[in-house]
Amino acid sequence: MNPSIARQSVEQLGGEASVLARQRRDHAALEQLMRRYESGGGPPAERQRVLRDLVQLTFSHAFAEETVLWPALRRLAPDGEALTARVEDEHQRINDLVTEMERIGADDPRHDELAAEAFALIRQDIRDEEDLLLPRLQEHLDRARLRRLGSAWETVRRTAPTRPHPAVPRRPPGNALLGVPLSAFDRARDLLPAGVGSPAGRRAAAALACLAAAWTLTRATRRVRRARPLR
């Protein structure tokens, strides 16, 4: 099996546009955000902004993996099912922990305990992906295919949900079907960082989300209709 992608050069990973290089960059960004939060420095509002950025990156990154990468690994590698099931379980546990953190709020004494548990799982998830899953994917794809997969992964990541949704399936097509309206709702909430915890903020976010979801679904429906052959 190929060595961990943590120990390979960008050239060995297939270049900057390769999905492997893109994944590693996101992993480095996640580690930096976790360390900033754990340092405890700065005012509470700044610390919560760091946590918000971390949550957004964590869930958009994981959604793109589950939609684009892990189905490819299951098709290509004999042990792909076992490997992806392991990581999907880690993603689900992170989902549950962050959902509980959001439910109890930052002032609850358990909040940082839950954050520490979630961070430990994120770090384990990164190790599993860099040491096991991504090298297995690398064995089956040449540079051109790694770059194409990277482009597809990036497109999904930029339009993925940015908040935890524990009830959403971890695999296509269920996650993809629910991802469009959820992404619209999440990104509407992300536009209102100061007031999302208040009833007025939640109502405003919900209204924006409905408009965004309707617009997105309308565009998707039109694309499907244009692509459908006439009978």
C-alpha positions, 0 to 999 in steps of 0.5 A: 500500500502507498505511504500516508499522504501526510508523508508524500510531496505535492508532486507525488499526490498528483499536483495541487489540483489532485483530490489528495492535495486538496484533502491534505490542505483541508486537514491542515486548516482543520488542525490549525483551527482546533489549535486556535480554539484549544489555546483559549486566547482572545475574547469569547466572541473570537473563540466562537468565530473560530469554532464556527469556521471549524464546524463549517469546514468540518461538515462541508469537507465530510459531505464532499467525501461522502458524496464523491470520494467514498463511493469511488473507493467502494467501487475501486478497492476490495476493502473499500466498504470496510474502510469507508464504513469506519470513517462514516461512523466517525463522521456520525459521532462528530455530527452527534457531538457538535449537535449537542454542543449547539443545543447546550450553548457555549456557556454550558460547562460541558461545551468544552468537554464535548469540543475536546471529544469532537476534536479527538475524533476529527484528528482520528478521522484525519489519520484514518483518511491520510494513512488508510483511505486516501492511499488506497484511493491513490493506488487505483487512480492516475494523476489525471483522474485524481485531478478530475476527482479533485474538481468534483470534490471541490464543487460539492464542498463549496455547496455542501451543508455547513452544520451538523445534521445527524439524521441525514444519511451518510451515503448517496443518494440520500445525503445528496438529495437532502443536501440542497435544501440543508445547504441553503438553510445552513448558509443562510444561518452563516450569514447571520453570525451575531443573531442566529441564537435568538428567535429573531435570528432563527426566523430570519435565517429560516426565511432566507433559507426558504428563498435560497432552497426554492431558488436552488431547487428550481435551478436543479429541476430546470437542469434535469428537464433540459437534460431529459431526452424528449419521448 
